[in-house]
């Protein structure tokens, strides 16, 4: 083989290698829905005893979350995955809650905070209120998103907060907002609370009445088999107003734009039947993918 042919062959092989490498780097990760369902199963299992704030079951759930956040590649938030706060209970007693918070560093230090609450109602008499939809569903989704963004760096820094004591009056979210010296860097809050249970394949995106600039972004995302609805945020509407119904409320009070993803109340809401075996898995996988599409769309904006 003459010198020219050798050089051409080497050039061709090198170009092919570079092309293949570039294609590999451009591979988009996918949601690990098998692990998503396993995380949902454990968080809503009898072992966590309904996850009521301050209980042994709540501790078991919290330790599981810390382990899973770390396994999937989250960094501790401000030096720690756990953030303790004190609040006043409904009967005037002092109580302690613990938020679990991790982050994935982005290309900038502007922040999108993605939230769900891991606490629920605990045990009542002989019944365990496992809260599979409310809100093990949102909490398990946080873990799936950490896994996804550990493989592809986001533009914004993403903070993933599993709040405690939501059922006691949004206490974990209130503590986070009050203690956050970086709140001016937060571009928006995406809150997930009850995203797994609906017999009509419908989920609401709440908040666009207050922040109409967010609606066109949501209208453009791929929703698959799930129908994305808007509403529950206009006080003049016949629909219930969910503006302060979950952990997005304290963010909104501070002027932080929010989108709250959640289904309508259903037959299992705040009942002991809200458990893993009643969750329609395909619908749940669909909503988690839909919300990921929304996160990606908002992350692409400056």
Secondary structure by P-SEA (a helix, b strand, c coil): ccaaaaaaaaaaaaaaaaaaaaaaaacccccaaaaaaaaaaaaacccccccccccaaaaaaaaaaaaaaaaacccccccccbbbbbbbcccbbbbbbbbbbbbbbccccbbbbbbbbccccccccccccccccccaaaaaaaaaaaaaaaacccccbbbbbbcccccccaaaaaaaaaaccccccccbbbbbcccccccccccccccccccccaaaaaaacccccbbbbbcccccccccccccccccaaaaaaacbbbbbbbbccccccccccccccccaaaaaaaaaaaaaaaaaaaaacc
